[in-house]
């Protein structure tokens, strides 16, 4: 009889865990977000943009990459809503989309530094 009660308890615990899992769509979106972070060039660009809003040319100089390579990566970062841009005259200034990106990178640095 004890074994049956224990089995029911385990089943209830498992159901609670299952109920607290994010929806499949959210899990998929989290996975896609981290795919963007899996490229060191994109992470470098985000680290640069954490310092200041910059043009493609400025980012290119700081990262020592071609403007076309930077533009390609910025397009991906915009699609995943990690960066945004504003127009300043003829120039587009890119910046991080919100402070969550800073938190993600800061947490990653802290984790790796432990």
KACORFEN-V135915 format. One line per field, one symbol per residue. ss: DSSP state (h for helix, s for strand, l for the rest). A space follows every 50 residues. Layout:
BEGIN
ss->???
END
This chain:
BEGIN
ss->lhhhhhhhhhhhhhhhhhhllllhhhhhhhhhhhhhhllhhhhhhhhhhh hllslhhhhhhhhlllhhhhhhhhhhhhhlllssssssllssssssllhh hhhhhhhhhhhhhl
END
